[in-house]
Amino acid sequence: MQTFSEIFDVVVDDIDDLNHVNNIRYVEWIQDISKKHWEQVANEDMRIEMIWVVRNHNISYLKSAVLGDTVEVATHIKSSKGPLSIRVVEVKNHRTGELMVKSTTEWCLLDAKTFRPKRIPESVQELFR
């Protein structure tokens, strides 16, 4: 299983009225890390011919990140079938390793011209193994 991750500091713009990272920011991090992973492994032709859209997010908020925390956002593909791919994203406190958020997102691969679902080619599946 190929994993992709980024480490960064929680900043003021991430914080909500309760003084912890806003739930919407976690969704943005989930989508951003997923897109960056795709862009890192896919070649230019793949990125032109295919696009991914979210079908379903399931997010468990386990512990709050706060201003000054350093977090690691990591992702991998759990499984794929037909046009669907299940992607896991975990947000951990980089200092302690404590899991803060875990998401499972069902993504659907579309043909970039027709916007119709497209079976995930073996060449794409191989990128994430």
Backbone as CSV, one residue per row, in Angstrom:
resi,resn,N_x,N_y,N_z,CA_x,CA_y,CA_z,C_x,C_y,C_z
1,MET,0.844,-1.173,0.000,0.000,0.000,0.000,0.890,1.237,0.000
2,GLN,0.683,2.105,-0.975,1.462,3.323,-1.105,0.791,4.449,-0.323
3,THR,1.528,5.111,0.560,0.994,6.191,1.380,1.624,7.510,0.968
4,PHE,0.832,8.558,1.048,1.293,9.914,0.756,0.942,10.769,1.957
5,SER,1.875,11.628,2.392,1.580,12.448,3.569,2.250,13.811,3.486
6,GLU,1.733,14.713,4.313,2.299,16.054,4.472,2.264,16.401,5.953
7,ILE,3.212,17.213,6.372,3.279,17.681,7.756,3.228,19.202,7.727
8,PHE,2.389,19.774,8.581,2.319,21.232,8.653,1.780,21.683,9.992
9,ASP,1.964,22.962,10.269,1.515,23.559,11.526,0.090,24.068,11.411
10,VAL,-0.680,23.938,12.481,-2.017,24.525,12.563,-1.836,26.031,12.748
11,VAL,-2.533,26.817,11.913,-2.410,28.275,11.947,-3.748,28.908,12.327
12,VAL,-3.724,30.198,12.581,-4.903,30.941,13.048,-6.103,30.732,12.120
13,ASP,-5.884,30.717,10.812,-6.999,30.558,9.865,-7.679,29.196,9.953
14,ASP,-7.052,28.220,10.601,-7.628,26.884,10.761,-8.594,26.809,11.944
15,ILE,-8.557,27.800,12.837,-9.231,27.738,14.130,-10.645,28.315,14.060
16,ASP,-11.573,27.678,14.800,-12.962,28.159,14.857,-13.238,28.859,16.194
17,ASP,-14.511,29.155,16.456,-14.908,29.864,17.676,-14.664,29.061,18.952
18,LEU,-14.440,27.766,18.834,-14.181,26.919,20.002,-12.680,26.736,20.249
19,ASN,-11.872,27.477,19.486,-10.408,27.447,19.607,-9.772,26.114,19.235
20,HIS,-10.401,25.402,18.314,-9.755,24.221,17.740,-9.982,24.236,16.238
21,VAL,-9.337,23.317,15.538,-9.459,23.291,14.079,-10.913,23.062,13.696
22,ASN,-11.389,23.903,12.795,-12.758,23.839,12.302,-12.971,22.546,11.513
23,ASN,-14.136,21.938,11.680,-14.446,20.687,10.965,-14.348,20.859,9.450
24,ILE,-14.707,22.027,8.958,-14.618,22.285,7.514,-13.163,22.228,7.056
25,ARG,-12.237,22.691,7.892,-10.814,22.649,7.541,-10.361,21.196,7.370
26,TYR,-10.845,20.294,8.235,-10.476,18.886,8.080,-10.948,18.354,6.727
27,VAL,-12.151,18.723,6.318,-12.658,18.292,5.007,-11.757,18.835,3.901
28,GLU,-11.340,20.084,4.034,-10.416,20.658,3.043,-9.100,19.894,3.029
29,TRP,-8.570,19.557,4.207,-7.322,18.793,4.257,-7.485,17.426,3.607
30,ILE,-8.632,16.782,3.843,-8.912,15.470,3.250,-8.923,15.577,1.730
31,GLN,-9.612,16.559,1.216,-9.682,16.723,-0.239,-8.333,17.143,-0.816
32,ASP,-7.632,18.051,-0.132,-6.344,18.529,-0.641,-5.308,17.411,-0.706
33,ILE,-5.188,16.598,0.348,-4.178,15.538,0.356,-4.508,14.483,-0.702
34,SER,-5.799,14.230,-0.899,-6.219,13.259,-1.916,-5.841,13.748,-3.304
35,LYS,-6.116,15.010,-3.577,-5.781,15.587,-4.884,-4.269,15.608,-5.105
36,LYS,-3.513,16.015,-4.080,-2.064,16.060,-4.211,-1.477,14.670,-4.464
37,HIS,-2.042,13.656,-3.799,-1.577,12.287,-4.001,-1.787,11.880,-5.457
38,TRP,-2.993,12.130,-5.978,-3.303,11.816,-7.368,-2.343,12.548,-8.306
39,GLU,-2.142,13.836,-8.074,-1.288,14.626,-8.959,0.166,14.179,-8.901
40,GLN,0.597,13.644,-7.759,1.977,13.173,-7.654,2.206,11.878,-8.424
41,VAL,1.236,10.965,-8.395,1.474,9.646,-8.992,0.982,9.513,-10.432
42,ALA,-0.009,10.298,-10.835,-0.589,10.168,-12.180,0.233,10.950,-13.198
43,ASN,0.352,10.387,-14.381,1.042,11.127,-15.440,0.087,12.162,-16.055
44,GLU,0.621,13.016,-16.886,-0.170,14.115,-17.451,-1.379,13.607,-18.241
45,ASP,-1.215,12.554,-19.030,-2.340,12.015,-19.804,-3.467,11.548,-18.888
46,MET,-3.109,10.866,-17.806,-4.125,10.404,-16.851,-4.875,11.589,-16.254
47,ARG,-4.135,12.628,-15.858,-4.769,13.796,-15.234,-5.677,14.542,-16.216
48,ILE,-5.375,14.469,-17.501,-6.205,15.118,-18.519,-7.446,14.281,-18.831
49,GLU,-7.298,12.965,-18.879,-8.370,12.069,-19.314,-9.353,11.674,-18.213
50,MET,-8.941,11.777,-16.952,-9.771,11.273,-15.853,-9.853,12.297,-14.731
51,ILE,-11.004,12.323,-14.066,-11.165,13.159,-12.879,-11.848,12.336,-11.790
52,TRP,-11.574,12.720,-10.549,-12.167,12.050,-9.398,-13.183,12.976,-8.749
53,VAL,-14.317,12.418,-8.352,-15.324,13.172,-7.598,-15.700,12.380,-6.340
54,VAL,-16.029,13.130,-5.298,-16.419,12.494,-4.039,-17.848,12.002,-4.135
55,ARG,-18.046,10.782,-3.706,-19.393,10.218,-3.633,-19.897,10.225,-2.192
56,ASN,-18.953,10.037,-1.240,-19.357,9.945,0.157,-18.138,10.165,1.049
57,HIS,-18.298,10.993,2.096,-17.285,11.156,3.140,-17.824,10.549,4.429
58,ASN,-17.002,9.799,5.138,-17.320,9.353,6.491,-16.146,9.790,7.354
59,ILE,-16.398,10.739,8.260,-15.317,11.342,9.033,-15.572,11.136,10.525
60,SER,-14.562,10.614,11.213,-14.622,10.470,12.672,-13.653,11.475,13.279
61,TYR,-14.215,12.376,14.104,-13.421,13.380,14.794,-13.120,12.831,16.192
62,LEU,-11.861,12.502,16.448,-11.493,11.807,17.672,-10.875,12.721,18.718
63,LYS,-10.119,13.706,18.277,-9.453,14.642,19.189,-9.201,15.930,18.422
64,SER,-9.319,17.055,19.100,-9.170,18.348,18.440,-7.708,18.754,18.289
65,ALA,-7.403,19.306,17.136,-6.114,19.964,16.939,-6.307,21.432,17.289
66,VAL,-5.280,22.031,17.855,-5.358,23.427,18.290,-4.199,24.222,17.699
67,LEU,-4.308,25.534,17.816,-3.285,26.438,17.320,-1.916,26.038,17.875
68,GLY,-0.952,25.953,16.976,0.401,25.578,17.380,0.718,24.106,17.235
69,ASP,-0.306,23.248,17.106,-0.047,21.828,16.867,0.603,21.651,15.496
70,THR,1.396,20.626,15.379,1.913,20.193,14.083,1.205,18.887,13.768
71,VAL,0.605,18.816,12.575,-0.161,17.631,12.201,0.445,16.962,10.975
72,GLU,0.229,15.657,10.911,0.563,14.891,9.718,-0.742,14.401,9.118
73,VAL,-0.948,14.719,7.852,-2.122,14.258,7.116,-1.619,13.215,6.124
74,ALA,-2.093,11.978,6.276,-1.613,10.865,5.451,-2.792,10.170,4.785
75,THR,-2.560,9.670,3.576,-3.630,9.005,2.832,-3.117,7.777,2.095
76,HIS,-4.026,6.846,1.875,-3.756,5.677,1.041,-5.090,5.162,0.485
77,ILE,-4.985,4.362,-0.550,-6.156,3.721,-1.145,-6.361,2.389,-0.448
78,LYS,-7.559,2.206,0.109,-7.885,0.958,0.803,-8.328,-0.116,-0.193
79,SER,-9.179,0.284,-1.152,-9.678,-0.685,-2.133,-10.251,0.051,-3.346
80,SER,-10.402,-0.695,-4.428,-11.000,-0.162,-5.652,-11.837,-1.244,-6.311
81,LYS,-12.951,-0.819,-6.899,-13.807,-1.755,-7.628,-14.618,-0.960,-8.641
82,GLY,-14.569,-1.390,-9.892,-15.294,-0.668,-10.941,-14.770,0.761,-11.014
83,PRO,-15.663,1.762,-10.948,-15.217,3.158,-10.982,-14.942,3.738,-9.590
84,LEU,-15.145,2.930,-8.540,-15.079,3.444,-7.167,-13.771,3.080,-6.470
85,SER,-13.306,4.027,-5.670,-12.093,3.827,-4.894,-12.352,4.314,-3.474
86,ILE,-11.928,3.528,-2.500,-12.055,3.900,-1.094,-10.696,4.410,-0.623
87,ARG,-10.687,5.677,-0.216,-9.454,6.327,0.225,-9.562,6.644,1.715
88,VAL,-8.531,6.289,2.451,-8.455,6.578,3.884,-7.521,7.775,4.078
89,VAL,-7.947,8.709,4.928,-7.093,9.828,5.331,-7.068,9.858,6.853
90,GLU,-5.870,9.972,7.405,-5.710,10.095,8.848,-4.951,11.373,9.158
91,VAL,-5.435,12.086,10.175,-4.756,13.274,10.679,-4.240,12.912,12.068
92,LYS,-2.930,13.025,12.247,-2.315,12.689,13.532,-1.533,13.886,14.065
93,ASN,-1.432,13.950,15.381,-0.548,14.913,16.013,0.868,14.442,15.697
94,HIS,1.629,15.271,15.019,2.957,14.841,14.564,3.911,14.585,15.733
95,ARG,3.752,15.313,16.805,4.641,15.168,17.965,4.347,13.891,18.740
96,THR,3.050,13.604,18.981,2.684,12.461,19.829,2.275,11.221,19.043
97,GLY,1.923,11.397,17.756,1.430,10.281,16.953,-0.038,9.962,17.195
98,GLU,-0.686,10.732,18.060,-2.082,10.477,18.404,-3.005,10.756,17.216
99,LEU,-3.900,9.797,16.921,-4.868,9.938,15.839,-5.947,10.943,16.242
100,MET,-6.147,11.955,15.404,-7.114,13.006,15.698,-8.371,12.890,14.832
101,VAL,-8.182,12.557,13.582,-9.302,12.436,12.642,-9.002,11.280,11.700
102,LYS,-10.042,10.498,11.415,-9.915,9.432,10.415,-11.105,9.521,9.486
103,SER,-10.814,9.502,8.201,-11.903,9.553,7.222,-11.763,8.427,6.213
104,THR,-12.898,8.009,5.739,-12.978,7.073,4.626,-13.859,7.747,3.586
105,THR,-13.293,7.948,2.404,-14.016,8.640,1.346,-14.146,7.723,0.147
106,GLU,-15.352,7.672,-0.387,-15.595,6.926,-1.616,-15.505,7.917,-2.773
107,TRP,-14.527,7.682,-3.620,-14.313,8.517,-4.801,-14.769,7.748,-6.037
108,CYS,-15.296,8.476,-7.015,-15.723,7.878,-8.280,-14.887,8.472,-9.408
109,LEU,-14.315,7.615,-10.232,-13.525,8.051,-11.378,-14.463,8.363,-12.539
110,LEU,-14.259,9.540,-13.148,-15.061,9.949,-14.290,-14.175,10.186,-15.504
111,ASP,-14.753,9.949,-16.678,-14.120,10.363,-17.922,-14.183,11.883,-17.952
112,ALA,-13.067,12.546,-18.177,-13.008,14.007,-18.104,-13.793,14.702,-19.215
113,LYS,-14.076,14.014,-20.299,-14.837,14.631,-21.394,-16.335,14.429,-21.240
114,THR,-16.742,13.224,-20.853,-18.176,12.906,-20.788,-18.754,13.062,-19.382
115,PHE,-17.889,13.103,-18.372,-18.286,13.131,-16.961,-19.103,11.901,-16.558
116,ARG,-18.889,10.814,-17.280,-19.542,9.555,-16.948,-18.564,8.680,-16.165
117,PRO,-19.080,7.847,-15.251,-18.199,6.946,-14.501,-17.367,6.073,-15.430
118,LYS,-16.143,5.837,-15.014,-15.187,5.067,-15.822,-14.532,4.028,-14.915
119,ARG,-14.511,2.795,-15.361,-13.821,1.741,-14.613,-12.363,2.153,-14.411
120,ILE,-11.869,1.957,-13.199,-10.496,2.341,-12.888,-9.545,1.405,-13.645
121,PRO,-8.759,1.957,-14.568,-7.842,1.107,-15.331,-6.787,0.475,-14.423
122,GLU,-6.305,-0.666,-14.825,-5.249,-1.355,-14.077,-4.029,-0.446,-13.912
123,SER,-3.727,0.346,-14.938,-2.567,1.242,-14.860,-2.712,2.255,-13.730
124,VAL,-3.940,2.677,-13.438,-4.185,3.602,-12.335,-4.125,2.851,-11.006
125,GLN,-4.723,1.677,-10.958,-4.677,0.888,-9.715,-3.247,0.593,-9.306
126,GLU,-2.378,0.330,-10.283,-0.982,0.028,-9.991,-0.261,1.197,-9.324
127,LEU,-0.690,2.407,-9.596,-0.043,3.600,-9.020,-0.145,3.633,-7.506
128,PHE,-1.157,2.983,-6.959,-1.442,3.081,-5.528,-1.106,1.815,-4.745
129,ARG,-0.458,0.867,-5.378,-0.098,-0.379,-4.686,1.259,-0.294,-4.037
